[in-house]
Amino acid sequence: MNRSIARRLALMFALVALFVFTLVGAGLFAVLRSQLENHLRESLDDRAQIARLICNHGLTPEKWRMSREKLTDMTPHDRSTVYAVTSIEPSYNYGKPIEGSTVKTWPGGYARVRPVGGGEDMLTTTVSIPGYSTRPPMQLQVASSYLPNIRTMRVFGFALAALSALGSLAVLLLSYSVTRIGLAPLTRLTRDASAVSPNNRSQRLNTTSLPHELNDLANSFNGALERLDGAYCRLESFNADVAHELRTPVTILIGQTEVALTRNRSVDDLRHTLQSNLEEYERMRAIINDMLFLARADQGERATGLVEVSLAAEVAHTLEFLEIPLEEARVHARLHGDAAAHVNRSLFGRACTNLLMNAIQHCQPGAQINVRIVRDGQQVRIEVANPGEPIEPAVLEHLFDRFYRAEASRTNSRENHGLGLAIVKAIAEMHRGSVSVQSANGVNTFAFSIAAWLADSVTPPLRSNAGNVPGNSAGNAGANANNPPAAAPASYSSLVKGKSA
């Protein structure tokens, strides 16, 4: 069951109000009780002073009888105040002193006494009256009942509890209404968010009149929508590219097969047709394997089967493997630096191959490609720099994105289906590294980094049914690291994975 924020806030406000009312009520209750006790002691002092004056006038037995009558007249009918006088002479005694357990005492001879046999507590004070003439020394005790104070406190407590409950209820109702008004921007935000759909991807949350607390949330949500919209657009473009890439070889396969079936063919003709079909099948497999590899990388798969190698030796081996494409493009490659690291040799070679093929594609004849291996703390960075046209900053930040093409046209699409640099990024992340690209002074530098040491370097290699040639699109994730490529394949269409730069 979904809970209402307005109700929760109103309930919390009501609980806070009840807590505050309780604290204030407890404080008022304590202050009132203290003031009532002070008032009772002051009243008791006044009565004791009057009773003492009356007792001082009873110097003789005849005058003492008059004093006793006055004390009797001062005693209320409800006996809320009583007087008692004790002396060594029984004729000077009056009343009966309050006896019982002492509950509390105060300075000045005040005591709260609970009478024996029950009844209300009494506040007592005792005054010593010295003897004079024929009158002996006496002890005067004046006691007042706590019953009026108790009744007042009881009524006040009930009234305070009722007012606190009513106040909390009023806070609950008012805060619910106020909270609903305060959450009106959130309601509008929810309504705007519900309007977003695949058919209305441009819809964004209106942040012009939102409060500060919701503005950051709305901007984050709009940013997520922007990223999703961009990914959706790239996915649509990728679907069109894949459809285009797969349609061409399928059309060729169908056409060649139909031509071969129109009449009898010689063995050489059929062999030529099968070889041509095989190249198209290899191209289709490359596209499908790239998609499967990236899907596994998305699931957080890490590089396994790691061994400590000289990265310069691995890059040199890749350059040797790419000797024919370098000669065909009439460009040169030079290697600088070295570092040792734990890598999956097949994956590392594949990433280097993709970056080098990307550089070869975008170099003018006679240019030189520089490959640098740089150690940076716990990371090792492999940079591939080639002279080329400057790349716009808006394009730089997307070059390693999956499905991204810097050029909208399908130029050279037979060799390039726009996943090469995305695969480099996936391989770098599988080695706990990252990718980067720079374009400055007529030189474009693509780089990826890997962790120099990984704790799982002794784990077995990934499983794969594909081969271990660096240009093989998906099989290198689990290829045997001890079987690096030794020669170039018959066709380099499976190697050309770079994006337009």
CORKA-V251244 format. One record per residue. N is the residue number from 1. OMEGA is omega as a letter, one per 40 degrees, with the letter a starting at -180 (NA if undefined). Layout:
BEGIN
<<N,OMEGA> <N,OMEGA>>
END
This chain:
BEGIN
<<1,i> <2,a> <3,i> <4,i> <5,a> <6,i> <7,i> <8,i> <9,i> <10,i> <11,i> <12,i> <13,i> <14,i> <15,i> <16,i> <17,i> <18,i> <19,i> <20,i> <21,i> <22,i> <23,i> <24,i> <25,i> <26,i> <27,i> <28,i> <29,i> <30,i> <31,a> <32,i> <33,i> <34,a> <35,i> <36,i> <37,i> <38,i> <39,i> <40,i> <41,i> <42,i> <43,i> <44,i> <45,i> <46,a> <47,i> <48,i> <49,i> <50,a> <51,i> <52,i> <53,i> <54,a> <55,a> <56,i> <57,a> <58,a> <59,i> <60,i> <61,i> <62,i> <63,i> <64,i> <65,i> <66,i> <67,i> <68,i> <69,i> <70,i> <71,i> <72,i> <73,a> <74,a> <75,i> <76,i> <77,a> <78,i> <79,i> <80,i> <81,a> <82,a> <83,i> <84,i> <85,i> <86,a> <87,i> <88,i> <89,a> <90,a> <91,i> <92,i> <93,i> <94,i> <95,a> <96,a> <97,i> <98,i> <99,i> <100,a> <101,i> <102,a> <103,a> <104,i> <105,i> <106,i> <107,a> <108,i> <109,i> <110,a> <111,i> <112,a> <113,i> <114,a> <115,i> <116,i> <117,i> <118,a> <119,a> <120,i> <121,a> <122,i> <123,a> <124,i> <125,a> <126,a> <127,i> <128,i> <129,a> <130,i> <131,i> <132,a> <133,a> <134,a> <135,a> <136,i> <137,a> <138,i> <139,a> <140,i> <141,i> <142,a> <143,i> <144,a> <145,i> <146,a> <147,i> <148,i> <149,a> <150,i> <151,i> <152,i> <153,i> <154,i> <155,i> <156,i> <157,i> <158,a> <159,a> <160,i> <161,i> <162,i> <163,i> <164,i> <165,i> <166,i> <167,i> <168,i> <169,i> <170,i> <171,i> <172,a> <173,a> <174,a> <175,i> <176,i> <177,a> <178,i> <179,i> <180,i> <181,i> <182,a> <183,i> <184,i> <185,i> <186,i> <187,i> <188,i> <189,i> <190,i> <191,i> <192,a> <193,i> <194,i> <195,i> <196,a> <197,i> <198,i> <199,a> <200,a> <201,i> <202,a> <203,i> <204,i> <205,i> <206,a> <207,a> <208,a> <209,a> <210,i> <211,a> <212,a> <213,a> <214,a> <215,i> <216,i> <217,a> <218,i> <219,i> <220,i> <221,i> <222,i> <223,i> <224,i> <225,i> <226,a> <227,i> <228,i> <229,i> <230,i> <231,i> <232,i> <233,i> <234,i> <235,i> <236,i> <237,i> <238,i> <239,i> <240,i> <241,i> <242,i> <243,i> <244,a> <245,a> <246,a> <247,a> <248,i> <249,i> <250,i> <251,i> <252,a> <253,a> <254,a> <255,a> <256,i> <257,i> <258,i> <259,a> <260,a> <261,a> <262,i> <263,a> <264,a> <265,i> <266,i> <267,i> <268,i> <269,i> <270,i> <271,i> <272,i> <273,a> <274,i> <275,i> <276,i> <277,a> <278,i> <279,i> <280,i> <281,i> <282,i> <283,i> <284,i> <285,i> <286,i> <287,a> <288,a> <289,i> <290,a> <291,i> <292,i> <293,i> <294,i> <295,i> <296,i> <297,i> <298,a> <299,i> <300,a> <301,i> <302,i> <303,i> <304,a> <305,a> <306,i> <307,i> <308,a> <309,i> <310,a> <311,i> <312,i> <313,i> <314,i> <315,i> <316,i> <317,i> <318,i> <319,i> <320,i> <321,a> <322,a> <323,a> <324,i> <325,i> <326,i> <327,i> <328,i> <329,a> <330,i> <331,a> <332,i> <333,i> <334,a> <335,i> <336,i> <337,i> <338,i> <339,i> <340,i> <341,i> <342,a> <343,i> <344,a> <345,a> <346,i> <347,a> <348,i> <349,i> <350,i> <351,i> <352,i> <353,a> <354,i> <355,a> <356,i> <357,i> <358,i> <359,i> <360,a> <361,a> <362,i> <363,i> <364,i> <365,a> <366,a> <367,i> <368,i> <369,i> <370,i> <371,a> <372,i> <373,a> <374,i> <375,a> <376,a> <377,i> <378,a> <379,i> <380,a> <381,i> <382,a> <383,i> <384,a> <385,i> <386,i> <387,a> <388,i> <389,i> <390,a> <391,i> <392,i> <393,i> <394,i> <395,a> <396,a> <397,a> <398,a> <399,i> <400,i> <401,i> <402,i> <403,a> <404,i> <405,i> <406,i> <407,a> <408,a> <409,a> <410,i> <411,i> <412,a> <413,i> <414,i> <415,a> <416,i> <417,i> <418,i> <419,a> <420,a> <421,i> <422,i> <423,i> <424,i> <425,i> <426,i> <427,i> <428,i> <429,i> <430,i> <431,i> <432,i> <433,a> <434,a> <435,i> <436,i> <437,i> <438,i> <439,a> <440,i> <441,i> <442,i> <443,i> <444,a> <445,i> <446,a> <447,i> <448,a> <449,i> <450,i> <451,a> <452,a> <453,i> <454,a> <455,a> <456,a> <457,a> <458,a> <459,a> <460,a> <461,i> <462,i> <463,i> <464,i> <465,a> <466,a> <467,a> <468,i> <469,a> <470,a> <471,i> <472,a> <473,a> <474,a> <475,a> <476,a> <477,a> <478,a> <479,i> <480,a> <481,a> <482,a> <483,i> <484,a> <485,a> <486,a> <487,a> <488,i> <489,a> <490,a> <491,a> <492,i> <493,i> <494,i> <495,a> <496,a> <497,a> <498,i> <499,i> <500,a> <501,NA>>
END
